[in-house]
């Protein structure tokens, strides 16, 4: 039957419910127990024989003579409810007007059927929300990937694995939060709308602030430059878990709006930060999944293993024969061409060297730390004391990709200004992902900022642990409106 015909039939049933004097969309429910609570106390409830009231969605319904068997689901559990013709007109109304997908309320007593199934024998029922659109068949579910994402609520309802994935996602971020709080960090909230987007190399979204009559940007980092102002203000350990926005391309690993944590610890540095990060990642995976070993995109990753430390410049020299610290822009671009690496952007030295590195990282399973990154690839990190052309930055490499980055924070205001100015020159030459000069941030740094270790990790790490693409592990990823796809 076509969906339009099903809807027409359900509208008739809706009218029948109203004719019977029942409100099909009441404001309140008299539920006394969740299905999960009934399941936990089932033996006691069955023995006592006292009436309970449960509520939920009809997931399946089947008739057998003067009896109806209904599977009810409320998010805490699933239970069979048995209605019979002994209920009189109430039973007749149920058989005439109810459908799979309806939310109903059932009052009854716990009892076990002859087949040994725990059930609730109904004494009365009430409609809580009449369903007008039919649910897909539970057995077959939804097969079209776009429909799965567009009507994610149905995918979650019908697919227990998907439902549990989002429970794990919540536990993932709670685990991160619990770890930081246990280490004495203060959780903060910093602006999402900014006069100047900073803290990352990314293209921002722009919007107009009507009250102030000016354009503003959606932040591209979880408050990096704001959190470091808080170090200036005297807070020694801060972190934020929040949404960030980057107006860039989509891929299996990249989204335009997503959740990220960033943290900053005064009087720490990259070396101590590496120990901190190993502890963080091991804590989260064990807390959420109860294990350390994962299969991710064709790689086997064991977080309990010793983490290898990789040298950025050495890897590129060995693979492509150029020195990232000494090569010219022309040499870097030629190395990309010689390696036949496809790029979709205008190249300069920084972008070319970054593409060479990305070609290498695909084969690294990890977990590993990547170190010794050139200064021109990181304008916010402190220079190495032993080699001023590289910064004290560390990236966490897992399954051929980067799933976290930290560094000893640059706290020399003159060096910071010079690097911002270099980034601005890159912007002026057409690199719209290069960073902007933030005068207010440099001004704050001039008051004195303590040495610190900063770190950022996005929800990409969770997607990797699930061995799924990033958009699949978001509840409601951004999609084009249907009208634009037709």
FIDREN-978964 format. One record per residue (C-alpha): x, y, z. Coordinates in steps of 0.1 Angstrom, whole numbers, plus 5000, padded with zeros to 4 digits. Each point is the difference from the previous one (the first is absolute). Example, Ala and Ser with C-alpha at 12.3 -4.5 7.8 and 13.67 -1.06 7.14 Angstrom:
512349555078/501450344993/
END
This chain:
500050005000/501350354991/501050225029/497350254990/497349735003/501449895034/499950355012/496350044989/499149685019/501750125031/498250344998/496849805001/501249825031/500950335015/496550124995/498749675015/502050065032/498650355004/496549874994/500549755028/500850305023/503749925003/502650284995/502549874975/502750255011/499650065037/502450235019/500749765028/500749635007/499249815032/502949764996/501149865033/503049794988/502449994971/500249674981/503549965013/498850045036/497349744995/502649764986/502250065031/497349955025/498049754979/500049705025/498850235029/497350164978/498749674988/499849865034/498450315015/497450034972/499950375003/499150214969/502650204983/499850244971/502650014972/500250204968/501849974967/499949964963/498449704983/502749824981/498049704990/496549885004/498349664992/496649865006/498949655010/496249975003/498850225028/503650095012/502550254987/503749985007/501950335000/503750075002/500550335018/503350195001/500750315021/503850054996/500849815033/498849664988/497549804980/497149805014/497149804987/496550125010/497049784996/496550154994/496949794999/496350034991/499349995038/500850374999/496850054980/499750324980/503550105008/501349694982/497750064970/501450364998/503549885002/499649754972/498250254978/502250315006/503549905010/503049964978/503749925001/501850325009/497350135024/501050115035/497649855025/499649965038/499149675015/498849925035/500249645011/501649735021/503349814994/499549644990/501949734982/498349844969/499849624994/503050034978/502050155028/500150364987/499950285025/497050224992/497650255012/496349915000/498150314991/497050135019/499750334981/501950204973/500250354988/501450174969/502950245006/500950094965/498449864968/502549924973/499050124965/503149884981/500949634999/503249885015/502349804977/500049635007/502249925030/501649694983/501150184969/500550345014/501150294978/502449924972/500550334982/503050185015/498750354994/496649915015/501849855030/501750345006/497050214991/497649815022/502649905026/497349985027/498649694982/503449844996/500650045038/496649875008/500349694978/503749935004/501249915035/503750024989/499550364988/498250085032/502849865021/502650184980/498650345010/499949885036/503749934996/500550344985/498550175031/502249785022/503050094979/499750375006/499049945037/503249795003/502150284986/498350255024/500549775030/503749954992/500650384998/498050075032/501949735018/503350184991/498850335014/499050184968/497450274999/497349964973/499350334983/497950144971/501450244975/498450204972/498749834969/499550334981/503350174995/501350324984/503049814987/500149624997/503249865015/501649695014/500149804968/500850004963/496449984986/497550194980/497250145023/496350054995/499050374999/496750145013/498750355007/499350145034/497150234995/500050175035/503650104996/499850034962/503249804993/501149674985/501149745025/501449654997/499149675014/503049875019/502449754984/501549885033/498649935035/501150335013/503849964997/500950375001/497350065026/501249725023/503550124998/498850345011/498749825031/503549885007/501050364999/497150065024/501549755025/498049684995/502649724998/498049734983/497050054977/498149804975/496950034978/497949744982/498050184973/498950044964/502350144974/499350094963/502249984969/498850104966/501949734982/499449694979/498449685013/501749665001/499949685020/502050175028/499050374996/496850185010/499150375000/498550025035/501249765027/500949965036/503550055013/501950025032/502850255006/502050035032/502950215013/502249935030/502450265013/503549905009/499849684979/501649934966/500049764971/502149735017/497849995031/497050044978/500849684981/499749795032/496750195009/498649914965/500949635002/498249995033/496950194986/499649784969/500549685020/497550115026/497350094975/500249694979/500049775030/497150205017/497849994969/500949674983/501749805028/503049914977/503150154985/500249834966/498050114970/499649934963/499950344983/499850054962/502249704993/502550075028/500449815033/500550265028/500949905036/500050305023/501749805028/503149964977/503050225003/499350324980/502650054972/501550354997/500450104963/502150284985/498150214974/503150124981/501749665001/497049834985/499750254971/503749994993/500049624998/496949984979/500250294976/503750115002/499550365010/500650185033/496950185012/502150245020/502350104971/498049944968/498750294979/496450054991/500749884964/501849685013/497149925023/497450044973/502149804975/500249715026/496249995001/499949994962/502749734998/498149795026/496850054979/498050115030/496750144990/499350345016/496950224997/501550335010/502650254991/503449905015/502650185020/502949855019/497949935031/497149844981/502349794979/502049875029/496749925018/498849804970/503349805001/499449925036/496449894994/501249754974/502349855027/497649985029/497549784981/502349705007/500550075038/497849795023/501150155033/499450105026/503050234994/501150365007/501250214971/502650265010/502450264985/497550194978/501450314982/499150345014/498350104968/497449735006/499150115035/499850375008/498849965036/502649755014/503350075018/503249954981/502249715010/502950105022/502349774980/498850094965/498350344995/498649894966/497649755016/497450035027/499249805031/496949854985/498749655002/497349834980/498349675009/500049774970/497549715000/498949794970/501750224974/498650335012/500450275027/497649985029/501450265024/502650275001/501950185028/502950235005/502150205023/498250344996/501850294986/500050275026/502550254985/497850294988/502650134975/500549654984/496249965000/499550334981/502749914975/498349674992/496650154998/501450254975/501549724980/496649825000/498350334989/502450024970/499049654990/496450115002/500850304978/501549764974/496849804999/500249745028/496650065016/500749745027/503050195014/499550165034/499350375006/501850255022/498150025033/501250325016/497949955031/501649665006/503550134996/499150295024/498949745026/503249814995/502150315006/498750005036/501849675004/498749644994/501649715018/501549714981/497349754993/499049684981/496950034978/498149714985/497049954976/498049694990/496949974980/497249754997/502049844971/501649795027/496649865010/499249934963/503349814997/499349795031/496649914985/501849924967/497550224981/500050324981/499650325019/496650104987/498549665009/501050055036/498250345003/496449995010/498850254974/502750084974/499350294977/498349914967/498750194971/496250065001/498149754980/498750274976/503650084990/500749634991/497049954978/
END
